């Protein structure tokens, strides 16, 4: 039996990088402790299985020390105002996958004669928040009154995504890495990111987050596209980020979804806070944390009272049971963006792309799935 020489420290690093304990992997790799201590070496087959289990390129395991793995886009995530230095494999693989899809779509669109989209990079950091939010709403055709009449946050988010898609934005919503349901994404690590591009602007939304929170994330990441800047974000509505770009995007997102003039007109200052939070969240189809922030912006809830209400609401939301998410978020079209899926299906049916490439880009392996997707997108097979 041929064994391969790898550093035990690299195996420990790969395991810790994936957030796995030795005990959790021992049932599958019974001699893992011996591998890590350098007492015995794994076989190549065992090493390949280990690399797959901890989601690391097998070539990394032959290095003498861990490689640097910076997030390939500007990272504005923070905890207690301190930047997060290390991204999980789930986050990194999601960014890489979206970059690959964006590159394919950009090339395909340019071959079809696509022109740069005028809204990408059309705003500058520090531009007036109210006018900036209004210009984004106008470009999207976002009707807040119509949105308020939609029955659920899921309906409102679907309509919001469709408007961004129609404008040319690839909006991908998923709570897992690719199509791997055993690799869930953690909203506490990131809520979304934007990949700015004049032809193929892309927004990814962490579908494991609540639907109301996803509304704000989409608005926040769209603001990044209007700045023409890629970014990985927390997109926490109720907080004021330390970075100027995140503060501006948060303000624009809040104004886009909940214009302060409209909010002030419908906000009942005499109402019970709990009831008013829920009423206004339903009215604007945003989270109660966004409503709290707008109360703060309007001057009706400030200082210690705001932060007490904010902390109480965070605690209440954490205790609520999670929802099923709805079938919309389980569909392939939502995960990869309907605009992207239509382009891949059309390219394949026209013979410009192979089925093998299509399956890789879309994240499945069966022809029946391809046929069902093409029918669902209205693309003739």
C-alpha positions in Angstrom: 0.0 0.0 0.0 1.6 3.3 -1.2 1.5 6.1 1.3 2.1 9.8 0.6 4.3 12.2 2.5 2.3 15.1 3.9 3.0 17.4 6.9 0.7 16.6 9.9 0.5 20.3 10.6 -1.1 20.8 7.1 -3.8 18.1 7.9 -4.5 19.9 11.2 -4.7 23.2 9.4 -7.1 21.9 6.8 -9.3 20.4 9.5 -9.4 23.6 11.5 -9.9 25.7 8.4 -13.1 23.7 7.7 -14.3 24.2 11.3 -14.1 20.4 12.0 -12.9 18.7 15.2 -10.8 15.6 15.1 -13.5 13.7 16.8 -16.1 14.5 14.1 -13.8 13.1 11.4 -12.5 10.1 13.2 -15.4 7.8 12.3 -14.4 8.2 8.6 -10.6 8.6 9.2 -9.8 6.3 12.1 -6.1 7.1 12.0 -6.4 10.9 11.7 -4.7 11.6 15.0 -1.7 9.5 13.9 -1.6 11.3 10.5 -1.6 14.7 12.3 1.1 13.6 14.7 3.2 12.3 11.8 3.2 8.8 13.2 1.9 7.3 10.0 1.1 8.7 6.5 -2.2 8.3 4.7 -2.6 6.6 1.3 -3.3 8.8 -1.7 -6.9 7.6 -1.8 -7.3 8.4 1.9 -5.8 11.8 1.4 -8.2 12.5 -1.5 -11.2 11.6 0.7 -9.9 13.7 3.5 -9.4 16.7 1.2 -13.0 16.3 -0.1 -14.4 16.0 3.5 -12.7 19.3 4.6 -13.3 21.1 1.3 -9.7 21.9 0.5 -7.8 21.5 -2.8 -5.7 18.4 -2.4 -2.6 20.3 -3.7 -2.7 22.5 -0.5 -2.0 19.4 1.6 1.4 18.9 0.0 2.6 22.4 1.0 4.9 22.9 3.9 2.9 25.7 5.5 -0.7 27.0 5.0 -1.2 29.4 2.1 -2.6 32.8 2.3 -6.3 32.8 1.4 -7.6 36.4 1.2 -11.1 37.0 0.1 -10.7 38.0 -3.5 -13.0 41.1 -3.2 -13.0 44.0 -0.6 -14.1 42.6 2.7 -16.1 44.9 4.9 -17.3 42.4 7.4 -16.6 43.3 11.1 -17.4 42.0 14.6 -17.3 44.6 17.3 -15.8 47.0 14.7 -12.9 44.6 14.1 -12.3 43.2 10.6 -12.7 39.4 10.2 -9.4 38.0 8.9 -10.3 34.5 8.0 -13.0 33.3 5.7 -14.4 29.8 5.8 -14.1 27.4 2.9 -17.9 27.8 2.4 -17.6 31.5 1.9 -14.5 31.3 -0.3 -16.0 28.6 -2.5 -19.2 30.6 -2.9 -17.3 33.7 -4.1 -15.1 31.7 -6.4 -18.1 29.9 -7.9 -19.9 33.3 -8.5 -16.8 34.7 -10.1 -16.6 31.8 -12.5 -20.3 32.2 -13.4 -19.9 35.9 -13.9 -16.8 35.4 -16.1 -18.8 33.0 -18.3 -21.8 35.3 -18.5 -19.6 38.3 -19.3 -18.0 36.5 -22.2 -21.3 35.2 -23.5 -22.9 38.7 -23.3 -20.0 40.4 -25.1 -20.2 37.8 -27.9 -23.8 38.7 -28.3 -22.9 42.4 -28.5 -23.9 43.5 -25.1 -23.2 47.1 -24.2 -22.0 48.3 -20.7 -24.9 48.9 -18.3 -25.2 52.6 -17.6 -26.1 52.3 -13.9 -22.9 50.4 -12.9 -20.6 53.0 -11.3 -23.1 55.9 -12.0 -23.0 57.1 -8.4 -20.1 58.3 -6.3 -19.5 57.7 -2.6 -20.9 60.5 -0.6 -23.6 61.4 -3.1 -26.8 62.6 -1.5 -28.5 59.6 0.0 -32.1 60.6 -0.8 -31.4 61.3 -4.4 -29.2 58.3 -4.8 -31.9 56.0 -3.4 -34.6 57.6 -5.6 -32.4 57.1 -8.7 -31.9 53.4 -7.9 -35.6 52.9 -7.2 -36.5 54.6 -10.5 -34.1 52.5 -12.5 -35.5 49.3 -11.0 -39.1 50.5 -11.3 -39.6 49.7 -7.6 -43.1 50.7 -6.6 -43.2 50.8 -2.8 -47.0 51.1 -2.6 -47.4 48.0 -4.8 -44.8 46.3 -2.7 -46.7 47.1 0.5 -49.7 45.3 -0.9 -47.9 42.0 -1.5 -49.0 39.4 1.1 -45.6 38.2 2.2 -41.9 39.1 2.4 -41.2 36.2 0.0 -43.5 37.7 -2.6 -41.8 41.1 -2.1 -38.3 39.7 -2.4 -39.2 37.7 -5.5 -40.6 40.9 -7.1 -37.5 42.9 -6.0 -35.2 40.2 -7.5 -37.2 40.1 -10.8 -36.8 43.9 -11.2 -33.0 43.7 -10.7 -32.9 40.7 -13.1 -34.8 42.7 -15.7 -32.3 45.6 -15.4 -29.4 43.2 -16.1 -28.2 42.2 -12.6 -27.4 38.5 -11.9 -29.1 37.9 -8.5 -28.1 34.6 -7.0 -29.9 33.4 -3.8 -28.7 30.3 -2.0 -28.3 29.1 1.6 -25.8 26.4 0.6 -22.5 26.2 -1.3 -23.4 25.6 -4.9 -26.0 22.9 -4.8 -24.5 21.0 -1.9 -27.2 20.9 0.8 -24.7 19.5 3.3 -22.7 22.7 3.2 -25.0 25.4 4.6 -24.0 29.0 4.6 -23.9 30.9 7.9 -25.6 34.4 7.8 -23.4 35.3 10.8 -20.3 35.0 8.6 -21.8 37.0 5.7 -25.1 38.1 4.3 -24.2 38.9 0.8 -21.7 40.3 -1.7 -21.6 42.3 -4.9 -19.3 41.6 -7.9 -19.3 44.9 -9.9 -18.9 44.6 -13.7 -20.2 46.9 -16.5 -21.7 44.0 -18.4 -22.3 41.3 -15.8 -23.0 42.8 -12.4 -23.7 40.2 -9.8 -25.3 40.1 -6.4 -25.2 37.1 -4.1 -27.6 36.8 -1.2 -27.2 34.4 1.6 -30.5 32.5 1.4 -30.1 31.1 4.9 -30.9 34.5 6.3 -34.5 35.6 6.9 -36.5 36.9 3.9 -36.9 40.3 5.5 -33.1 40.5 6.0 -32.5 39.4 2.4 -34.5 42.4 1.2 -32.1 44.8 2.9 -29.1 42.8 1.7 -30.2 43.0 -1.9 -30.7 46.8 -1.6 -27.3 47.2 0.1 -25.5 45.2 -2.6 -27.3 47.0 -5.4 -25.9 50.3 -3.9 -22.4 48.8 -4.2 -23.1 48.1 -7.9 -24.2 51.7 -8.4 -20.9 52.7 -6.9 -19.2 50.3 -9.3 -17.4 48.5 -6.5 -17.3 44.9 -5.5 -17.8 44.1 -1.8 -18.4 41.4 0.8 -20.8 42.8 3.4 -22.5 42.2 6.7 -25.4 44.5 5.6 -26.7 44.9 9.1 -29.4 47.6 8.9 -29.6 48.6 12.5 -25.9 49.3 12.9 -23.6 52.1 11.7 -20.5 50.5 10.1 -17.1 52.0 10.6 -16.3 52.0 6.9 -17.6 55.0 4.9 -18.6 52.9 1.9 -20.7 50.6 4.1 -22.3 53.4 6.0 -23.3 55.0 2.7 -24.6 51.8 1.3 -26.6 51.1 4.5 -28.2 54.6 4.4 -29.0 54.3 0.7 -30.5 50.8 1.2 -32.7 52.0 4.1 -33.9 55.0 2.1 -34.5 52.9 -1.0 -36.8 50.5 0.9 -38.2 52.8 3.6 -38.0 56.5 2.5 -37.8 58.6 5.6 -40.5 61.1 4.4 -43.0 58.2 3.8 -41.9 56.5 7.1 -42.4 59.7 9.1 -45.9 60.2 7.6 -47.1 56.7 8.5 -45.3 56.2 11.8 -47.6 56.5 14.8 -45.6 58.0 17.6 -48.2 57.1 20.2 -48.5 53.4 19.3 -47.1 50.6 21.3 -43.5 49.8 20.1 -44.0 46.1 19.6 -47.2 46.6 17.5 -45.7 49.5 15.6 -42.6 47.5 14.7 -44.6 44.7 13.3 -47.0 46.9 11.5 -44.3 49.0 9.8 -42.3 45.9 8.9 -45.3 44.5 7.1 -46.0 47.8 5.5 -42.5 48.2 4.0 -41.7 44.4 3.8 -38.4 44.9 5.7 -37.2 43.5 9.0 -38.1 45.0 12.3 -34.5 45.9 12.8 -34.7 48.1 9.7 -37.8 49.7 11.2 -36.0 50.4 14.4 -33.2 52.0 12.5 -35.6 54.3 10.7 -37.2 55.2 14.0 -33.8 56.2 15.1 -33.2 58.2 11.9 -36.6 59.9 12.3 -35.7 60.9 15.9 -38.5 59.0 17.5 -36.2 56.4 19.2 -32.7 57.6 20.2 -29.8 57.1 22.6 -30.1 54.3 25.2 -33.7 53.7 24.3 -32.8 52.8 20.8 -30.0 50.4 21.8 -32.2 48.7 24.4 -34.9 48.2 21.8 -32.4 47.0 19.3 -30.8 44.4 21.7 -34.2 43.2 22.8 -35.3 42.7 19.2 -32.2 40.8 18.3 -32.8 38.5 21.2 -36.4 38.0 20.3 -35.6 37.3 16.6 -32.9 34.7 17.6 -35.5 32.8 19.6 -38.0 32.6 16.7 -38.1 29.2 14.8 -36.8 29.3 11.3 -39.1 29.1 8.4 -39.0 26.7 5.5 -38.0 29.4 3.1 -40.5 28.5 0.5 -40.1 26.6 -2.7 -38.9 29.7 -4.6 -35.5 29.5 -2.8 -35.2 25.8 -3.4 -35.4 26.2 -7.2 -32.3 26.2 -9.3 -33.3 29.4 -11.1 -33.1 31.3 -7.8 -29.8 29.8 -6.8 -28.0 30.6 -10.0 -30.0 33.6 -11.2 -32.7 33.2 -13.8 -30.9 35.6 -16.1 -27.7 33.4 -15.9 -29.7 30.2 -16.2 -31.5 31.4 -19.3 -28.1 32.4 -20.9 -26.5 29.0 -20.2 -29.5 27.0 -21.4 -29.8 29.1 -24.6 -26.1 28.9 -25.3 -26.2 25.1 -24.9 -29.2 24.6 -27.1 -27.7 26.8 -29.8 -24.5 24.6 -29.7 -22.2 27.4 -28.4 -21.7 25.6 -25.0 -21.4 21.9 -24.3 -23.8 20.1 -21.9 -20.8 19.2 -19.8 -20.1 22.9 -19.3 -23.7 23.7 -18.7 -24.0 21.1 -16.0 -20.8 22.4 -14.3 -22.1 26.0 -14.4 -25.6 25.2 -13.2 -24.5 22.6 -10.6 -26.3 19.4 -11.6 -25.5 16.3 -13.6 -28.8 15.0 -15.0 -30.3 15.8 -18.5 -33.8 15.6 -17.0 -32.9 18.5 -14.7 -31.7 20.5 -17.7 -35.0 19.8 -19.5 -37.1 20.8 -16.6 -35.1 24.0 -16.1 -35.3 25.0 -19.7 -39.1 24.4 -19.6 -39.4 26.4 -16.4 -37.5 29.3 -17.9 -39.6 29.2 -21.1 -36.6 28.3 -23.3 -37.6 25.8 -26.0 -35.8 22.5 -25.8 
